[in-house]
């Protein structure tokens, strides 16, 4: 499998813009929670803060189904979880135990409460901002785990309910990258439905959360027949960005 980290860039200049990265086309996004959790792997979370562009490639997700006791929508709609009931592709952000925000993507037709938790990103752009926001310097740890991910991107309740299929302060883009091997395991940090194998990740990626034993020994499946990992177009500011060298190679609380 070719390494998704072959695209590694940062945007230190003003006027950052995304070149060759398109918002997800909702008509082509799966309306099934498990399918969406797999589909989102390799896609790019885009966070625009003024003229600064932050970006990270999704490398780990978890699916939370309507009839899943670990899902916030299990007992129906409330003011807190109503974004989970929006049509596929909207942000559901909540504060976990008063300490960490969690970023999820609504995953079914309008009125069905289900979502995909974004568990880990491979940082691509705005890395210095992420380091300041997180207070750490280790690139691998910037967005490895859902609380770290939201903190690195400065995501909070202001982003709850946003349409992630439209460009704005927070959206998800596609640069044509694809994944040929997806790992599957139990979800992390749960007490309800703890045995459900609904965690998905880019197999072999160095930015995953969770214990190494869980990632190294998980069941692996193909993303699509003949699919390969292909780094797509670069993210660039108005001034040119030079691709950075490939970097060699927390656990979550359920939504």
Secondary structure by P-SEA (a helix, b strand, c coil): ccccccbbbbbcccccccccccccccccccccaaaaaaaaccbbbbbbcccbbbbbbbccccccccccccccccccccccccccccccbbbbbbbccccbbbbbbbcccccbbbbbbbcccccccaaaaaaaaacccccccccccaaaaaaaacccccccccccccccccccccccccccbbbbbccccccccccccccccccccccccccaaaaaccbbbbccccccccccccccccccccccccccccccccc
